[in-house]
Amino acid sequence: MKNNIQAIGLMCGTSVDALDIAHVQIKENTKIKMNLLNFKMVPIPAELKAKIMKSFEENITSRFICSLNFEIANFYAEQVNKFIAENNLNKDDIKFIASHGQTIYHLIDPSNSEAKSTLQLGDISVIAKKTQITTIGDFRPADMAVGGQGAPLVPKLDQILYKDKNKVRLFQNIGGMSNVSVIGEKELAFDNGPGNVLIDKCMKHFYNLDYDKDAKVALSGKVNNELLEYLKNDPYYEQKPPKSTGREKYSDSYFKTLINKFNYISPNDITTTITFFTAYIIAESYKKFIIEENKKYEVYVCGGGANNPFIVQSLQKLLKPIKVYDFGKLGITSDSKEAAQFALLGYLTYTRRNGNLKSSTGADKEVILGKIAY
C-alpha cells in the first residue's frame, strides 16, 4: 500500500456554531479511500463566538484581529489536545492536522483600489506548536493567486471519494452559506446563496435563540410571497457558475433593512419564508445551471441545514422526482463531512498534489493549496 495514515481535520463554518474535529484514516493504493474513526463537535464558547461575529463588522481594529487570530488558534489547539486524550490516541500516529481556519472575510468583488482576497484566522504555527503535530492550513489563497475565487474547494475531494460513472451526484452543503458540488461527467461547483445565515439572524433577533431547532418556528409559520419575491430579486442568482459568495453579503445591515421593510409580517412568517428561500434558491440553481434531460441525479445534503426538516422537506418537494438523501447514506455523517474532507485536502497538500478544480473556482490552473507548519 502506497500510504496508510491518520490525520485530524478541523472545520468551523460561517455559522460559528461549533468546531468540528474529525479523526480519519486515509489509505491510498490505486485509489484514495478515507474512513472516519472519531468525530466531535465542540460548541464555540460564547465570548469567542461574540468576538468572531464582531470581526465580520467593518469598524474593528488591527489590534482586535491580531489577538483574535491567536485566540482562535489557542482554542483549536486546546480542543485537539482534549480530543486526542478522550479517544486515547497516540500523537505519533497522527501525521498532520488540517485546519480550515475561521473565515473572517471573503472578498471576491474588490473595488479598483482593493485586491481579490480572503482571510481565515487561527494561526497554524500556534496550533502546530501547542499540539506538537504538523499542521496544514490557509488553503484558499493559492487558488485566488491563480485567478480563482478560493471557493468552493470541497468538489475536488468529492470527486476523489464519491464519483459514480452511472449517475450524477450533487453534494449540497448547507452551512452558513449553501454550496453544491456536482460530480459526474463534468465537474461543477458553486455557492447557491445563503444557507443558515439569515435563518440564524431571525432566531437571534426575534427569539434570542442561536438556531431553529428541529425547524419548530419555520414549521409553524407560512411563506409570505411578497417577502419571497424580494429575496429572489438579486442578480447573483442569475449569474452563471463558477461563482461564490459569503456571509459579508448577508450582513447585519442587510438583515435590518429586510426586517424593517417587512415589519408588518409576523416573526414566524418571516422565519418560515427565509427558511423556504434557502431551499428554493438551491432548487432553482439546479434547474438553471445543472439539471439536463435524460440524466440520473442524486442529491446528498450535509451541513447544519441537513438537520432542518423544513429545508429538507422543501427540497424534496421542489426537486421531485430527484431523490434527496442525507449525506450519511455514503458512510460519513453529514455533520463530519467538511472536517473530514479538509483532512483529505491536507493529505493532497502533504503529498504535493493539486487541491482545487478549475471548473469549481474559476482558477487559471490547478495548484497545490495551503501552508505547512511543523
SULQUI-V278205 format. One record per residue. N is the residue number from 1. SS is DSSP state (alpha for helix, beta for strand, coil for the rest). PHI is phi as a letter, one per 20 degrees, with the letter a starting at -180 (* if undefined). OMEGA is omega in whole degrees, -180 to 180 (NA if undefined). Layout:
{{N	SS	PHI	OMEGA} {N	SS	PHI	OMEGA}}
This chain:
{{1	coil	*	-177} {2	coil	f	-180} {3	beta	b	175} {4	beta	b	-173} {5	beta	c	172} {6	beta	d	180} {7	beta	b	176} {8	beta	c	176} {9	beta	d	180} {10	beta	c	179} {11	beta	b	169} {12	coil	c	-173} {13	coil	e	-175} {14	coil	f	174} {15	coil	f	179} {16	coil	l	179} {17	coil	e	-173} {18	beta	b	169} {19	beta	e	178} {20	beta	e	180} {21	beta	d	-178} {22	beta	d	176} {23	beta	d	-173} {24	beta	c	170} {25	beta	d	179} {26	beta	d	179} {27	beta	d	177} {28	beta	c	170} {29	coil	c	172} {30	coil	e	177} {31	coil	c	174} {32	beta	e	176} {33	beta	c	-179} {34	beta	c	176} {35	beta	d	175} {36	beta	e	-179} {37	beta	e	180} {38	beta	b	-180} {39	beta	b	178} {40	beta	b	172} {41	beta	d	-179} {42	beta	d	178} {43	beta	g	177} {44	coil	f	179} {45	coil	g	-173} {46	alpha	g	-178} {47	alpha	f	180} {48	alpha	f	179} {49	alpha	f	180} {50	alpha	f	179} {51	alpha	f	179} {52	alpha	f	178} {53	alpha	f	179} {54	alpha	f	-178} {55	alpha	f	178} {56	coil	f	180} {57	coil	e	-176} {58	coil	e	-177} {59	coil	d	177} {60	coil	d	-176} {61	coil	d	175} {62	alpha	f	177} {63	alpha	f	-180} {64	alpha	f	-180} {65	alpha	f	180} {66	alpha	g	180} {67	alpha	f	-177} {68	alpha	f	177} {69	alpha	g	-180} {70	alpha	f	179} {71	alpha	f	178} {72	alpha	f	180} {73	alpha	f	179} {74	alpha	f	179} {75	alpha	f	179} {76	alpha	g	-178} {77	alpha	f	179} {78	alpha	g	-178} {79	alpha	f	176} {80	alpha	f	178} {81	alpha	f	177} {82	alpha	f	-180} {83	alpha	g	179} {84	alpha	f	180} {85	alpha	f	-179} {86	alpha	f	-178} {87	coil	d	178} {88	coil	l	180} {89	coil	e	175} {90	coil	e	-178} {91	alpha	g	180} {92	alpha	f	180} {93	alpha	e	-179} {94	beta	e	-176} {95	beta	f	180} {96	beta	a	168} {97	beta	d	174} {98	beta	d	-176} {99	beta	d	176} {100	coil	f	-174} {101	coil	n	-179} {102	beta	e	178} {103	beta	f	178} {104	beta	d	178} {105	beta	b	178} {106	beta	c	-171} {107	beta	e	-178} {108	coil	d	179} {109	coil	c	-175} {110	coil	f	172} {111	coil	f	-179} {112	coil	f	-179} {113	coil	e	-178} {114	coil	d	177} {115	coil	d	173} {116	coil	f	-169} {117	beta	a	178} {118	beta	b	-179} {119	beta	c	173} {120	beta	d	-180} {121	beta	d	-178} {122	coil	o	-169} {123	coil	g	-175} {124	alpha	f	176} {125	alpha	f	177} {126	alpha	f	180} {127	alpha	f	-178} {128	alpha	f	-177} {129	alpha	f	-175} {130	alpha	e	175} {131	alpha	d	-174} {132	coil	m	178} {133	coil	c	176} {134	coil	g	-176} {135	beta	c	-179} {136	beta	d	-180} {137	beta	a	180} {138	coil	l	-172} {139	coil	f	-167} {140	alpha	f	-175} {141	alpha	g	-177} {142	alpha	f	178} {143	alpha	f	-180} {144	alpha	f	-180} {145	alpha	f	178} {146	coil	d	171} {147	coil	n	-180} {148	coil	e	178} {149	coil	e	178} {150	coil	m	-178} {151	coil	a	-8} {152	coil	e	-178} {153	coil	d	-176} {154	alpha	f	-179} {155	alpha	g	178} {156	alpha	g	-177} {157	alpha	f	175} {158	alpha	f	179} {159	alpha	f	-178} {160	alpha	f	-170} {161	alpha	e	-164} {162	alpha	c	-179} {163	coil	f	179} {164	coil	c	-174} {165	coil	f	-177} {166	coil	e	-177} {167	coil	b	175} {168	beta	d	-180} {169	beta	d	178} {170	beta	d	179} {171	beta	e	-174} {172	beta	d	175} {173	beta	e	176} {174	beta	c	174} {175	coil	d	172} {176	coil	f	173} {177	beta	d	176} {178	beta	d	175} {179	beta	b	-177} {180	beta	d	176} {181	beta	c	-177} {182	beta	d	-177} {183	beta	d	-179} {184	coil	a	178} {185	coil	f	176} {186	coil	c	179} {187	coil	e	180} {188	beta	b	176} {189	beta	b	178} {190	beta	a	174} {191	beta	e	178} {192	beta	f	-175} {193	beta	q	-179} {194	beta	f	173} {195	coil	d	180} {196	coil	e	-170} {197	alpha	g	-179} {198	alpha	f	177} {199	alpha	f	-180} {200	alpha	f	177} {201	alpha	f	175} {202	alpha	f	-176} {203	alpha	f	179} {204	alpha	f	-176} {205	alpha	f	-174} {206	alpha	e	-171} {207	alpha	c	-176} {208	coil	l	176} {209	coil	d	-177} {210	coil	f	-179} {211	coil	b	-177} {212	coil	e	-177} {213	alpha	f	-180} {214	alpha	l	179} {215	alpha	l	-177} {216	alpha	f	180} {217	alpha	f	-178} {218	alpha	g	-179} {219	alpha	f	-177} {220	alpha	e	-177} {221	coil	d	179} {222	coil	c	176} {223	coil	f	176} {224	coil	e	-174} {225	alpha	f	-180} {226	alpha	f	177} {227	alpha	f	180} {228	alpha	f	179} {229	alpha	f	178} {230	alpha	f	-180} {231	alpha	f	-178} {232	alpha	f	-174} {233	coil	e	-179} {234	coil	b	-177} {235	alpha	f	180} {236	alpha	g	-175} {237	alpha	f	176} {238	alpha	e	-177} {239	coil	f	-179} {240	coil	f	175} {241	coil	f	2} {242	coil	f	179} {243	coil	b	177} {244	coil	b	177} {245	coil	b	-175} {246	coil	b	-178} {247	coil	g	-177} {248	coil	f	178} {249	coil	f	-178} {250	coil	d	-171} {251	coil	e	176} {252	alpha	f	-179} {253	alpha	f	176} {254	alpha	f	-178} {255	alpha	f	179} {256	alpha	f	177} {257	alpha	f	-178} {258	alpha	f	-175} {259	alpha	f	175} {260	alpha	f	-180} {261	alpha	f	-176} {262	coil	d	-176} {263	coil	f	178} {264	coil	e	178} {265	coil	e	-179} {266	coil	f	178} {267	alpha	g	180} {268	alpha	f	-179} {269	alpha	f	175} {270	alpha	f	-179} {271	alpha	f	179} {272	alpha	f	-178} {273	alpha	f	180} {274	alpha	f	178} {275	alpha	f	178} {276	alpha	f	-179} {277	alpha	g	177} {278	alpha	g	179} {279	alpha	f	-178} {280	alpha	f	-175} {281	alpha	f	174} {282	alpha	f	-178} {283	alpha	f	-180} {284	alpha	f	180} {285	alpha	f	176} {286	alpha	f	-176} {287	alpha	f	-178} {288	alpha	f	-167} {289	alpha	c	-171} {290	coil	c	-167} {291	coil	f	176} {292	coil	c	179} {293	coil	f	174} {294	coil	m	173} {295	coil	c	-178} {296	coil	e	-177} {297	beta	c	171} {298	beta	c	179} {299	beta	d	177} {300	beta	c	-175} {301	beta	d	178} {302	beta	c	-178} {303	coil	n	-177} {304	alpha	g	-180} {305	alpha	f	177} {306	alpha	f	179} {307	alpha	e	179} {308	coil	d	-175} {309	alpha	f	180} {310	alpha	f	177} {311	alpha	f	-177} {312	alpha	f	179} {313	alpha	f	179} {314	alpha	f	177} {315	alpha	f	-180} {316	alpha	f	179} {317	alpha	f	-176} {318	alpha	f	-175} {319	alpha	d	-178} {320	coil	g	14} {321	coil	e	179} {322	coil	f	-179} {323	beta	f	178} {324	beta	d	-177} {325	beta	d	166} {326	beta	f	-177} {327	alpha	g	-179} {328	alpha	g	178} {329	alpha	g	-178} {330	alpha	e	173} {331	coil	o	175} {332	coil	c	-175} {333	coil	f	-179} {334	coil	f	-180} {335	coil	f	-174} {336	coil	e	-170} {337	alpha	g	-173} {338	alpha	f	179} {339	alpha	f	179} {340	alpha	f	-177} {341	alpha	f	174} {342	alpha	f	171} {343	alpha	f	178} {344	alpha	f	176} {345	alpha	f	175} {346	alpha	f	178} {347	alpha	f	178} {348	alpha	f	177} {349	alpha	f	-178} {350	alpha	g	-179} {351	coil	e	173} {352	coil	m	178} {353	coil	c	-178} {354	coil	f	-176} {355	coil	c	-180} {356	coil	d	173} {357	coil	d	180} {358	alpha	g	-177} {359	alpha	f	-178} {360	alpha	e	-173} {361	alpha	d	-177} {362	coil	n	-180} {363	coil	f	179} {364	coil	f	179} {365	coil	b	179} {366	coil	e	-171} {367	coil	c	172} {368	coil	f	-177} {369	coil	d	168} {370	coil	n	178} {371	beta	c	-179} {372	beta	c	176} {373	beta	d	-176} {374	coil	d	NA}}
